[in-house]
Amino acid sequence: MLNLVDLRSGQRARITQTRGRESRGCKLDEQGLVALSHRIDASIADRVDLIVISRFGRAEAADG
């Protein structure tokens, strides 16, 4: 399970899918990641001092 945490508010959001024990491949929930992008935009707009964003491989490259 992979979560994003907004340190200002303490809100957590899960960004992985439950695909079962035998599943293979990426479990990233791209829709969940996209839905949370507004939090990143809001943080940038609020001019926070630091934003840490982990890389998500193919999902990140496709959007960029």
PyMOL CGO cylinders between C-alpha atoms (Angstrom):
from pymol import cmd
from pymol.cgo import CYLINDER

trace = [
    CYLINDER, 0.00, 0.00, 0.00, 1.35, 3.41, -0.98, 0.3, 1, 1, 1, 1, 1, 1,
    CYLINDER, 1.35, 3.41, -0.98, -0.02, 6.63, 0.46, 0.3, 1, 1, 1, 1, 1, 1,
    CYLINDER, -0.02, 6.63, 0.46, 0.57, 10.30, -0.11, 0.3, 1, 1, 1, 1, 1, 1,
    CYLINDER, 0.57, 10.30, -0.11, 0.59, 12.43, 3.02, 0.3, 1, 1, 1, 1, 1, 1,
    CYLINDER, 0.59, 12.43, 3.02, -0.08, 16.16, 3.12, 0.3, 1, 1, 1, 1, 1, 1,
    CYLINDER, -0.08, 16.16, 3.12, 2.10, 17.20, 6.05, 0.3, 1, 1, 1, 1, 1, 1,
    CYLINDER, 2.10, 17.20, 6.05, 0.25, 20.49, 6.50, 0.3, 1, 1, 1, 1, 1, 1,
    CYLINDER, 0.25, 20.49, 6.50, -3.18, 18.91, 6.97, 0.3, 1, 1, 1, 1, 1, 1,
    CYLINDER, -3.18, 18.91, 6.97, -2.21, 15.35, 7.89, 0.3, 1, 1, 1, 1, 1, 1,
    CYLINDER, -2.21, 15.35, 7.89, -4.53, 13.99, 5.20, 0.3, 1, 1, 1, 1, 1, 1,
    CYLINDER, -4.53, 13.99, 5.20, -3.54, 10.67, 3.67, 0.3, 1, 1, 1, 1, 1, 1,
    CYLINDER, -3.54, 10.67, 3.67, -4.59, 9.39, 0.29, 0.3, 1, 1, 1, 1, 1, 1,
    CYLINDER, -4.59, 9.39, 0.29, -3.99, 5.90, -1.05, 0.3, 1, 1, 1, 1, 1, 1,
    CYLINDER, -3.99, 5.90, -1.05, -2.56, 5.79, -4.56, 0.3, 1, 1, 1, 1, 1, 1,
    CYLINDER, -2.56, 5.79, -4.56, -2.22, 2.05, -5.13, 0.3, 1, 1, 1, 1, 1, 1,
    CYLINDER, -2.22, 2.05, -5.13, -4.76, -0.52, -6.22, 0.3, 1, 1, 1, 1, 1, 1,
    CYLINDER, -4.76, -0.52, -6.22, -5.51, -3.77, -4.43, 0.3, 1, 1, 1, 1, 1, 1,
    CYLINDER, -5.51, -3.77, -4.43, -4.93, -6.32, -7.17, 0.3, 1, 1, 1, 1, 1, 1,
    CYLINDER, -4.93, -6.32, -7.17, -4.57, -9.54, -5.19, 0.3, 1, 1, 1, 1, 1, 1,
    CYLINDER, -4.57, -9.54, -5.19, -1.65, -11.57, -3.91, 0.3, 1, 1, 1, 1, 1, 1,
    CYLINDER, -1.65, -11.57, -3.91, -0.73, -13.11, -7.26, 0.3, 1, 1, 1, 1, 1, 1,
    CYLINDER, -0.73, -13.11, -7.26, -0.79, -9.88, -9.26, 0.3, 1, 1, 1, 1, 1, 1,
    CYLINDER, -0.79, -9.88, -9.26, 2.26, -8.73, -11.16, 0.3, 1, 1, 1, 1, 1, 1,
    CYLINDER, 2.26, -8.73, -11.16, 3.24, -5.34, -12.48, 0.3, 1, 1, 1, 1, 1, 1,
    CYLINDER, 3.24, -5.34, -12.48, 2.53, -1.82, -11.33, 0.3, 1, 1, 1, 1, 1, 1,
    CYLINDER, 2.53, -1.82, -11.33, -0.16, -1.33, -8.70, 0.3, 1, 1, 1, 1, 1, 1,
    CYLINDER, -0.16, -1.33, -8.70, -0.20, 2.45, -8.99, 0.3, 1, 1, 1, 1, 1, 1,
    CYLINDER, -0.20, 2.45, -8.99, -3.72, 3.87, -9.21, 0.3, 1, 1, 1, 1, 1, 1,
    CYLINDER, -3.72, 3.87, -9.21, -3.13, 6.54, -11.85, 0.3, 1, 1, 1, 1, 1, 1,
    CYLINDER, -3.13, 6.54, -11.85, -6.65, 7.92, -11.42, 0.3, 1, 1, 1, 1, 1, 1,
    CYLINDER, -6.65, 7.92, -11.42, -6.00, 8.35, -7.71, 0.3, 1, 1, 1, 1, 1, 1,
    CYLINDER, -6.00, 8.35, -7.71, -2.74, 10.12, -8.42, 0.3, 1, 1, 1, 1, 1, 1,
    CYLINDER, -2.74, 10.12, -8.42, -4.39, 12.48, -10.89, 0.3, 1, 1, 1, 1, 1, 1,
    CYLINDER, -4.39, 12.48, -10.89, -7.19, 13.21, -8.42, 0.3, 1, 1, 1, 1, 1, 1,
    CYLINDER, -7.19, 13.21, -8.42, -4.62, 14.33, -5.85, 0.3, 1, 1, 1, 1, 1, 1,
    CYLINDER, -4.62, 14.33, -5.85, -2.70, 16.62, -8.17, 0.3, 1, 1, 1, 1, 1, 1,
    CYLINDER, -2.70, 16.62, -8.17, -4.78, 19.58, -6.98, 0.3, 1, 1, 1, 1, 1, 1,
    CYLINDER, -4.78, 19.58, -6.98, -3.07, 19.34, -3.59, 0.3, 1, 1, 1, 1, 1, 1,
    CYLINDER, -3.07, 19.34, -3.59, 0.31, 19.78, -5.24, 0.3, 1, 1, 1, 1, 1, 1,
    CYLINDER, 0.31, 19.78, -5.24, -1.02, 22.75, -7.24, 0.3, 1, 1, 1, 1, 1, 1,
    CYLINDER, -1.02, 22.75, -7.24, -2.45, 24.30, -4.07, 0.3, 1, 1, 1, 1, 1, 1,
    CYLINDER, -2.45, 24.30, -4.07, 0.84, 23.90, -2.22, 0.3, 1, 1, 1, 1, 1, 1,
    CYLINDER, 0.84, 23.90, -2.22, 2.71, 25.59, -5.06, 0.3, 1, 1, 1, 1, 1, 1,
    CYLINDER, 2.71, 25.59, -5.06, 0.15, 28.42, -5.09, 0.3, 1, 1, 1, 1, 1, 1,
    CYLINDER, 0.15, 28.42, -5.09, 0.57, 28.82, -1.31, 0.3, 1, 1, 1, 1, 1, 1,
    CYLINDER, 0.57, 28.82, -1.31, 4.33, 29.17, -1.87, 0.3, 1, 1, 1, 1, 1, 1,
    CYLINDER, 4.33, 29.17, -1.87, 5.30, 26.48, 0.62, 0.3, 1, 1, 1, 1, 1, 1,
    CYLINDER, 5.30, 26.48, 0.62, 9.00, 26.17, 1.41, 0.3, 1, 1, 1, 1, 1, 1,
    CYLINDER, 9.00, 26.17, 1.41, 9.41, 22.55, 0.38, 0.3, 1, 1, 1, 1, 1, 1,
    CYLINDER, 9.41, 22.55, 0.38, 7.53, 20.01, -1.73, 0.3, 1, 1, 1, 1, 1, 1,
    CYLINDER, 7.53, 20.01, -1.73, 8.80, 16.42, -1.93, 0.3, 1, 1, 1, 1, 1, 1,
    CYLINDER, 8.80, 16.42, -1.93, 7.43, 14.34, -4.79, 0.3, 1, 1, 1, 1, 1, 1,
    CYLINDER, 7.43, 14.34, -4.79, 8.50, 10.76, -5.34, 0.3, 1, 1, 1, 1, 1, 1,
    CYLINDER, 8.50, 10.76, -5.34, 8.91, 9.55, -8.88, 0.3, 1, 1, 1, 1, 1, 1,
    CYLINDER, 8.91, 9.55, -8.88, 6.27, 7.26, -10.34, 0.3, 1, 1, 1, 1, 1, 1,
    CYLINDER, 6.27, 7.26, -10.34, 8.07, 6.07, -13.47, 0.3, 1, 1, 1, 1, 1, 1,
    CYLINDER, 8.07, 6.07, -13.47, 5.83, 5.63, -16.48, 0.3, 1, 1, 1, 1, 1, 1,
    CYLINDER, 5.83, 5.63, -16.48, 2.89, 7.53, -14.94, 0.3, 1, 1, 1, 1, 1, 1,
    CYLINDER, 2.89, 7.53, -14.94, 5.04, 10.57, -14.34, 0.3, 1, 1, 1, 1, 1, 1,
    CYLINDER, 5.04, 10.57, -14.34, 6.64, 10.44, -17.79, 0.3, 1, 1, 1, 1, 1, 1,
    CYLINDER, 6.64, 10.44, -17.79, 3.29, 10.15, -19.59, 0.3, 1, 1, 1, 1, 1, 1,
    CYLINDER, 3.29, 10.15, -19.59, 2.00, 13.34, -17.97, 0.3, 1, 1, 1, 1, 1, 1,
    CYLINDER, 2.00, 13.34, -17.97, 5.13, 15.36, -18.46, 0.3, 1, 1, 1, 1, 1, 1,
]
cmd.load_cgo(trace, "trace")
